């Protein structure tokens, strides 16, 4: 069976989930290809070596229709798996279904409308504004991911033959089969790495390393950790982030304000991430309590859990349930609580290390690729 994974924008965050799904499908002996538009200069995430990716340069409308046509021609799987309910993923997948009668599965790892206010968002332009949005070169409605089109596409979710989701928030809102953000726990295996050597290799040997293994965005709460570090004012503490935001200069602004507490490592392929996470003393996932965060399963949680690291996170969405009693929690938007937990972890580091080992056991049991394989196998079987 061949599965075509259709990604709305390969220079956006959905690529990470697509590559994870591709790895699981490969393990199920499916032939897999990732295809999609790419609106930014580079891929958001570097694909695993064994996953073929076809990226078509994305364009604004009306030129975007020609680019979409190219993507349509490349969707040749027996199953079409759309990542995110956007016009350039689910929209194209459903068009291809009309042409070929192939079944469509939709994956949702975000509530897309949460980025622009959720149910409160409305488009009510004056006639003059509508004209501008449609016909001016930079008109808003020329953007394929304009919220109006995303809202329309969310109305088509029920047209998919199956839906997979990764949080209870999305399940309550859209239904679907729970398919959490799993981790390759054979790749992310702490037994394969020496933390001291990793710290040496990445120039972190002199520090107690708090790591956010990704690119910061405002809802991810990295600022709250930096405020906590300023409050603690311990010269050997550092927050390490990996890569930068492809969307804006947010990480640069953080560096400007809190550079004394931050170290930024360059973006890395997934195969290098376990070695980097091995260098952490603590993995931090300090989500803020926003609609966007409530709808997400933070991938960084399972990075830390799989590598048996003490994980410090916040009581947002599914996080308390994912970690259960194997991590450390603070309230969202509460830097003073984060500071207290950081102190607690380093004062009782042996106990924190034991919690990290339990977190790995929990990750293997509930959030490993094998769990995803069993669920996805059932979803594919239900299509026939």
C-alpha positions as CSV (number, residue, x, y, z in Angstrom):
1,X,0.0,0.0,0.0
2,X,1.3,3.5,-0.9
3,X,0.4,6.4,1.3
4,X,0.7,10.0,0.1
5,X,1.1,12.4,3.0
6,X,-0.1,15.9,1.9
7,X,1.4,18.8,3.9
8,X,-0.1,22.3,3.6
9,X,3.3,24.0,4.0
10,X,6.6,22.1,4.2
11,X,8.2,25.2,5.6
12,X,5.7,25.2,8.5
13,X,5.4,23.1,11.7
14,X,3.1,20.5,10.2
15,X,6.1,19.0,8.5
16,X,7.3,17.5,11.8
17,X,4.1,15.6,12.4
18,X,4.1,14.5,8.7
19,X,7.6,13.0,9.0
20,X,6.6,11.2,12.3
21,X,3.5,9.7,10.6
22,X,5.7,8.7,7.6
23,X,8.1,6.8,9.9
24,X,5.2,4.9,11.5
25,X,3.7,4.1,8.1
26,X,7.2,2.8,6.9
27,X,7.3,0.5,10.0
28,X,3.9,-0.8,8.8
29,X,5.5,-1.7,5.5
30,X,3.7,1.0,3.5
31,X,5.4,2.9,0.7
32,X,5.4,6.5,1.8
33,X,5.9,9.8,0.0
34,X,5.5,13.3,1.5
35,X,4.2,15.9,-0.9
36,X,3.3,19.5,-0.4
37,X,3.7,23.2,-1.1
38,X,6.7,25.1,0.5
39,X,6.0,28.8,1.1
40,X,9.2,29.6,3.0
41,X,12.8,29.4,1.8
42,X,13.6,26.2,3.6
43,X,12.0,23.1,5.1
44,X,10.8,23.7,8.7
45,X,12.3,20.3,9.7
46,X,14.9,18.1,8.0
47,X,13.2,14.9,6.9
48,X,14.5,11.5,8.0
49,X,16.9,10.1,5.4
50,X,14.5,7.3,4.3
51,X,11.5,9.5,3.7
52,X,11.1,11.0,0.1
53,X,9.8,14.5,0.0
54,X,8.4,16.4,-3.0
55,X,8.2,20.1,-2.3
56,X,6.5,22.4,-4.8
57,X,7.2,26.2,-4.4
58,X,4.0,27.7,-2.9
59,X,2.6,30.9,-4.3
60,X,-0.2,33.4,-3.5
61,X,-3.4,33.2,-5.4
62,X,-4.1,33.3,-8.3
63,X,-0.7,31.8,-9.2
64,X,-1.2,29.4,-6.2
65,X,-3.8,27.5,-8.2
66,X,-1.1,26.4,-10.7
67,X,1.2,25.2,-7.8
68,X,-1.8,23.4,-6.2
69,X,-2.4,21.6,-9.6
70,X,1.2,20.4,-9.5
71,X,0.7,18.9,-6.0
72,X,-2.5,17.2,-7.1
73,X,-0.7,15.4,-9.9
74,X,1.9,14.1,-7.4
75,X,-0.7,12.6,-5.0
76,X,-0.7,9.0,-6.3
77,X,-1.1,6.9,-3.1
78,X,-3.6,4.2,-2.5
79,X,-4.5,6.3,0.6
80,X,-4.3,10.1,0.8
81,X,-3.3,11.3,4.3
82,X,-3.8,15.1,4.7
83,X,-1.9,16.8,7.5
84,X,-3.9,19.7,8.9
85,X,-7.4,20.8,7.7
86,X,-6.1,23.5,5.4
87,X,-7.0,24.2,1.7
88,X,-3.5,23.2,0.6
89,X,-3.7,19.8,2.4
90,X,-7.2,18.6,3.1
91,X,-8.7,20.7,0.3
92,X,-6.3,19.1,-2.2
93,X,-6.7,15.6,-0.7
94,X,-10.5,15.8,-1.1
95,X,-10.2,17.1,-4.7
96,X,-7.9,14.1,-5.5
97,X,-10.4,11.8,-3.9
98,X,-13.1,13.1,-6.3
99,X,-10.7,12.3,-9.2
100,X,-9.5,8.9,-8.0
101,X,-12.0,7.7,-5.4
102,X,-9.0,6.9,-3.1
103,X,-9.8,7.2,0.7
104,X,-8.7,10.3,2.6
105,X,-7.4,10.3,6.2
106,X,-7.0,13.7,7.9
107,X,-4.5,14.3,10.7
108,X,-5.0,17.2,13.1
109,X,-2.3,18.1,15.6
110,X,-3.4,21.7,16.2
111,X,-6.6,23.7,16.2
112,X,-5.7,25.9,13.3
113,X,-8.3,28.6,14.1
114,X,-6.8,29.0,17.6
115,X,-4.0,31.0,16.0
116,X,-6.4,33.8,15.1
117,X,-8.9,33.8,18.0
118,X,-10.8,30.6,17.6
119,X,-14.6,30.8,17.4
120,X,-14.5,34.6,18.0
121,X,-12.8,35.2,14.6
122,X,-15.0,36.6,11.9
123,X,-14.3,38.1,8.5
124,X,-16.6,41.1,8.0
125,X,-14.9,43.4,5.5
126,X,-16.5,46.5,4.0
127,X,-17.0,46.3,0.2
128,X,-13.9,48.4,-0.3
129,X,-11.8,46.2,2.0
130,X,-13.1,43.0,0.3
131,X,-12.0,44.5,-3.1
132,X,-8.5,45.2,-1.6
133,X,-8.2,41.8,-0.1
134,X,-9.1,40.1,-3.4
135,X,-7.4,42.2,-6.0
136,X,-4.4,44.1,-4.5
137,X,-1.0,42.4,-4.9
138,X,-0.7,42.0,-1.2
139,X,-4.4,41.4,-0.6
140,X,-5.1,39.2,2.4
141,X,-7.4,36.8,0.5
142,X,-4.6,35.9,-1.9
143,X,-3.0,34.0,1.0
144,X,-3.9,30.3,0.7
145,X,-3.9,29.9,4.5
146,X,-6.1,33.0,5.2
147,X,-8.4,32.2,8.3
148,X,-11.5,32.4,6.1
149,X,-10.3,29.5,3.9
150,X,-9.1,27.5,7.0
151,X,-12.5,28.0,8.6
152,X,-14.2,26.8,5.4
153,X,-11.9,23.8,5.3
154,X,-12.6,22.9,8.9
155,X,-16.2,22.5,7.8
156,X,-15.1,19.7,5.5
157,X,-13.5,17.6,8.2
158,X,-16.4,15.1,8.2
159,X,-15.7,14.5,4.5
160,X,-12.5,12.6,5.4
161,X,-12.9,8.8,5.6
162,X,-11.0,8.8,8.9
163,X,-9.5,11.4,11.3
164,X,-6.6,11.1,13.6
165,X,-6.0,13.6,16.4
166,X,-3.4,14.0,19.1
167,X,-5.2,15.7,22.0
168,X,-8.4,15.4,24.0
169,X,-9.2,19.0,23.1
170,X,-9.3,18.1,19.4
171,X,-11.2,14.8,20.0
172,X,-14.0,16.7,21.8
173,X,-14.2,19.3,19.0
174,X,-13.7,17.1,15.9
175,X,-14.0,13.5,17.0
176,X,-11.4,11.1,15.5
177,X,-9.0,8.5,16.7
178,X,-6.4,9.4,19.3
179,X,-2.9,9.1,17.8
180,X,-0.5,10.8,20.2
181,X,2.8,12.4,19.2
182,X,5.0,9.3,19.7
183,X,8.7,9.0,19.8
184,X,11.2,6.5,18.3
185,X,12.3,5.3,21.6
186,X,15.0,3.1,20.0
187,X,16.6,6.2,18.5
188,X,15.9,8.3,21.6
189,X,17.5,5.8,24.0
190,X,19.6,7.3,26.8
191,X,21.7,4.1,27.0
192,X,23.3,5.0,23.7
193,X,24.6,8.4,24.8
194,X,27.0,9.9,27.4
195,X,25.6,13.1,28.8
196,X,29.0,14.5,29.8
197,X,30.4,13.8,26.4
198,X,27.4,15.5,24.7
199,X,27.8,18.5,27.0
200,X,31.5,18.7,26.1
201,X,30.7,18.4,22.4
202,X,28.2,21.2,22.4
203,X,30.1,23.6,24.6
204,X,27.8,23.1,27.6
205,X,30.2,21.4,30.1
206,X,30.3,24.4,32.5
207,X,26.5,24.7,32.9
208,X,23.5,23.2,34.5
209,X,21.5,22.8,31.3
210,X,17.8,23.5,31.0
211,X,16.8,22.5,27.5
212,X,13.9,23.5,25.2
213,X,14.7,21.2,22.3
214,X,13.0,23.3,19.7
215,X,12.4,26.8,18.4
216,X,10.5,29.2,20.8
217,X,7.1,30.7,20.0
218,X,5.2,33.0,22.4
219,X,2.7,30.3,23.5
220,X,5.5,27.9,24.4
221,X,6.4,29.9,27.5
222,X,10.1,30.1,27.1
223,X,10.0,33.7,28.4
224,X,8.7,32.3,31.7
225,X,11.8,30.1,32.1
226,X,14.0,33.1,31.3
227,X,12.2,35.2,34.0
228,X,12.7,32.3,36.4
229,X,16.4,32.2,35.7
230,X,16.7,35.9,36.2
231,X,15.0,35.5,39.5
232,X,17.2,32.6,40.6
233,X,20.3,34.5,39.3
234,X,22.6,31.4,39.5
235,X,25.6,31.9,37.1
236,X,25.8,28.2,36.1
237,X,22.2,27.9,34.9
238,X,21.5,28.2,31.1
239,X,18.5,27.7,28.9
240,X,19.5,26.0,25.6
241,X,17.2,26.2,22.6
242,X,17.7,24.4,19.3
243,X,17.2,26.2,15.9
244,X,15.3,29.4,15.5
245,X,11.8,30.3,14.6
246,X,11.3,30.2,10.8
247,X,8.3,32.6,11.2
248,X,9.8,35.7,12.8
249,X,12.7,37.0,14.8
250,X,11.1,36.0,18.2
251,X,14.2,34.0,19.3
252,X,16.5,36.9,18.4
253,X,14.4,39.2,20.6
254,X,14.7,36.8,23.5
255,X,18.4,36.7,23.0
256,X,18.5,40.5,23.0
257,X,16.7,40.7,26.4
258,X,17.9,37.5,28.1
259,X,21.1,36.6,26.2
260,X,23.1,36.1,29.4
261,X,20.9,33.0,30.3
262,X,20.5,31.6,26.8
263,X,22.5,29.4,24.4
264,X,21.2,28.8,20.9
265,X,22.3,25.7,19.0
266,X,21.7,25.4,15.2
267,X,18.8,23.4,13.8
268,X,19.6,19.7,13.6
269,X,18.1,16.7,11.7
270,X,16.0,14.3,13.9
271,X,18.8,11.7,14.0
272,X,21.1,14.2,15.9
273,X,18.5,15.2,18.4
274,X,19.0,12.4,21.0
275,X,22.7,13.2,21.2
276,X,21.8,16.9,21.9
277,X,18.9,16.1,24.4
278,X,21.4,13.8,26.2
279,X,23.3,17.0,27.2
280,X,20.3,18.4,29.1
281,X,20.0,18.1,32.9
282,X,16.4,19.1,32.6
283,X,14.0,19.4,29.6
284,X,11.6,22.3,30.0
285,X,8.2,22.6,28.2
286,X,6.6,25.6,29.9
287,X,3.4,26.0,27.7
288,X,1.2,29.0,28.4
289,X,-2.5,28.6,28.8
290,X,-3.6,29.7,25.4
291,X,-6.1,28.1,23.0
292,X,-3.3,27.1,20.7
293,X,-1.4,25.4,23.6
294,X,-4.5,23.6,24.9
295,X,-5.0,22.0,21.5
296,X,-1.4,20.8,21.2
297,X,0.6,17.7,22.3
298,X,4.1,19.2,22.7
299,X,6.6,17.0,20.9
300,X,9.3,18.2,23.3
301,X,7.7,16.4,26.2
302,X,8.4,13.0,24.6
303,X,12.0,14.2,23.7
304,X,12.7,14.6,27.4
305,X,10.7,11.5,28.5
306,X,12.3,9.2,26.0
307,X,15.8,10.3,27.0
308,X,14.9,9.7,30.7
309,X,15.4,13.4,31.6
310,X,13.6,15.2,34.4
311,X,10.8,17.1,32.6
312,X,9.5,20.4,33.9
313,X,6.2,21.5,32.3
314,X,2.9,23.3,33.0
315,X,-0.7,22.3,33.8
316,X,-2.0,23.0,30.3
317,X,-4.1,20.8,28.0
318,X,-3.2,17.1,28.2
319,X,0.3,17.7,29.7
320,X,-0.6,16.6,33.3
321,X,-2.1,13.3,31.9
322,X,0.9,12.7,29.5
323,X,3.5,13.1,32.3
324,X,1.3,11.6,35.1
325,X,3.6,11.4,38.1
326,X,6.8,11.2,36.1
327,X,7.6,14.9,35.8
328,X,7.4,18.3,37.5
329,X,4.5,20.7,36.9
330,X,3.9,24.4,37.5
331,X,0.9,26.6,36.8
332,X,1.1,28.3,33.4
333,X,2.4,31.9,33.3
334,X,3.9,31.5,36.7
335,X,7.7,32.1,36.5
336,X,8.1,32.0,40.3
337,X,6.7,28.5,40.4
338,X,9.1,27.4,37.6
339,X,12.0,28.9,39.6
340,X,10.9,26.9,42.7
341,X,10.7,23.7,40.7
342,X,14.1,24.3,39.1
343,X,15.6,24.7,42.6
344,X,13.8,21.6,43.8
345,X,15.1,19.5,40.9
346,X,18.7,20.5,41.4
347,X,18.6,20.2,45.2
348,X,17.2,16.6,44.8
349,X,18.8,15.6,41.6
350,X,19.0,11.8,42.3
351,X,15.3,11.8,42.9
352,X,14.8,13.8,39.7
353,X,16.9,11.3,37.8
354,X,14.7,8.5,39.1
355,X,11.6,10.3,37.9
356,X,13.2,10.7,34.5
357,X,13.7,6.9,34.3
358,X,10.0,6.4,35.1
359,X,9.2,9.0,32.4
360,X,11.1,6.9,29.8
361,X,9.2,3.7,30.9
362,X,5.9,5.7,30.5
363,X,7.0,7.0,27.1
364,X,7.9,3.5,25.8
365,X,4.5,2.1,27.0
366,X,2.2,4.9,25.8
367,X,4.0,7.1,23.4
368,X,6.4,4.9,21.5
369,X,6.2,4.3,17.8
370,X,4.8,0.8,18.5
371,X,1.7,2.3,20.1
372,X,1.2,4.6,17.1
373,X,1.7,1.6,14.7
374,X,-1.1,-0.4,16.4
375,X,-3.5,2.6,16.2
376,X,-2.6,3.5,12.6
377,X,-2.8,-0.1,11.5
378,X,-6.5,-0.2,12.7
379,X,-7.2,3.2,11.0
380,X,-5.9,1.9,7.7
381,X,-7.8,-1.4,8.1
382,X,-11.0,0.5,8.6
383,X,-10.7,2.1,5.2
384,X,-11.4,-1.1,3.3
